[in-house]
Amino acid sequence: MDELATQEAMLQFEYFDNETAFALGLQLTQSARRETMPLAITVRRHGQVLFHSALPGTSPDNDAWLARKCRVVERFSQSSLRVGESFRASGGSFEADSGLDPREYAAHGGAFPVIIRRVGVVGVIAVSGLPQREDHAFVVREVQAFLADAR
């Protein structure tokens, strides 16, 4: 849990506009293609999809997972993995204890908040196609690289 909170504290943007979303989405897509990962990728700000790609091996199911994971980030302002881990750490499960419809919300790894420093959460970066911890790790790795290049 501490590591997930630290990731969110460290991976923050100075600004996040449409061009930033496109550049980040393109980087995620290119990395996934290089590694032949079957990922669907979305980048959203204030509920608007600013970037989306679906690589070979994905299906409409991946888009449904993206939507469900993004809703978790938008509601809790934390990564979808962190939200799920929080429920598990307290001895419960997100599906049983959140009071939210699991057909609409999925606290599985792969959706990460877009946080603007001194502003807060303004969007979501999400992937679907790998096991949840791998989805999460891919997003974190790519956001770290993107932010390092921006400096």
QUISULGI-V466018 format. One record per residue. N is the residue number from 1. RES is the residue in one small letter. D_LAST is the distance of its C-alpha to the last C-alpha in Angstrom with 1 decimal. Layout:
BEGIN
N|RES|D_LAST ; N|RES|D_LAST
END
This chain:
BEGIN
1|m|27.5 ; 2|d|25.5 ; 3|e|23.0 ; 4|l|22.7 ; 5|a|22.2 ; 6|t|19.5 ; 7|q|17.6 ; 8|e|17.8 ; 9|a|16.9 ; 10|m|13.7 ; 11|l|12.5 ; 12|q|12.0 ; 13|f|10.4 ; 14|e|10.1 ; 15|y|12.3 ; 16|f|14.1 ; 17|d|16.3 ; 18|n|18.5 ; 19|e|16.1 ; 20|t|13.4 ; 21|a|16.3 ; 22|f|17.6 ; 23|a|14.6 ; 24|l|14.2 ; 25|g|18.0 ; 26|l|18.2 ; 27|q|15.9 ; 28|l|18.2 ; 29|t|21.2 ; 30|q|20.5 ; 31|s|19.8 ; 32|a|23.0 ; 33|r|24.9 ; 34|r|24.1 ; 35|e|25.3 ; 36|t|28.2 ; 37|m|27.5 ; 38|p|29.7 ; 39|l|27.2 ; 40|a|27.4 ; 41|i|24.0 ; 42|t|23.4 ; 43|v|20.7 ; 44|r|22.2 ; 45|r|21.6 ; 46|h|24.6 ; 47|g|26.9 ; 48|q|26.2 ; 49|v|25.3 ; 50|l|22.5 ; 51|f|22.3 ; 52|h|24.9 ; 53|s|25.9 ; 54|a|28.8 ; 55|l|29.0 ; 56|p|32.3 ; 57|g|34.0 ; 58|t|33.0 ; 59|s|35.6 ; 60|p|36.0 ; 61|d|36.1 ; 62|n|32.4 ; 63|d|31.8 ; 64|a|34.1 ; 65|w|32.2 ; 66|l|28.9 ; 67|a|30.6 ; 68|r|32.1 ; 69|k|29.0 ; 70|c|27.0 ; 71|r|29.9 ; 72|v|29.5 ; 73|v|25.8 ; 74|e|26.9 ; 75|r|29.8 ; 76|f|28.5 ; 77|s|24.8 ; 78|q|24.1 ; 79|s|23.5 ; 80|s|26.8 ; 81|l|27.1 ; 82|r|26.8 ; 83|v|29.4 ; 84|g|31.7 ; 85|e|31.3 ; 86|s|32.1 ; 87|f|35.4 ; 88|r|36.3 ; 89|a|35.7 ; 90|s|38.2 ; 91|g|40.7 ; 92|g|40.6 ; 93|s|39.0 ; 94|f|36.9 ; 95|e|39.5 ; 96|a|42.4 ; 97|d|41.0 ; 98|s|38.5 ; 99|g|41.1 ; 100|l|39.0 ; 101|d|40.3 ; 102|p|38.9 ; 103|r|39.4 ; 104|e|36.7 ; 105|y|34.4 ; 106|a|33.2 ; 107|a|31.4 ; 108|h|30.4 ; 109|g|27.0 ; 110|g|24.7 ; 111|a|23.5 ; 112|f|20.5 ; 113|p|19.7 ; 114|v|17.0 ; 115|i|16.3 ; 116|i|14.8 ; 117|r|14.2 ; 118|r|17.4 ; 119|v|19.0 ; 120|g|19.7 ; 121|v|20.4 ; 122|v|20.5 ; 123|g|20.8 ; 124|v|21.0 ; 125|i|19.7 ; 126|a|22.7 ; 127|v|24.3 ; 128|s|28.0 ; 129|g|29.9 ; 130|l|29.5 ; 131|p|30.9 ; 132|q|29.2 ; 133|r|27.3 ; 134|e|26.1 ; 135|d|24.9 ; 136|h|23.0 ; 137|a|21.5 ; 138|f|20.4 ; 139|v|18.6 ; 140|v|16.9 ; 141|r|15.9 ; 142|e|14.6 ; 143|v|12.6 ; 144|q|11.0 ; 145|a|10.2 ; 146|f|9.0 ; 147|l|6.6 ; 148|a|5.5 ; 149|d|5.5 ; 150|a|3.8 ; 151|r|0.0
END
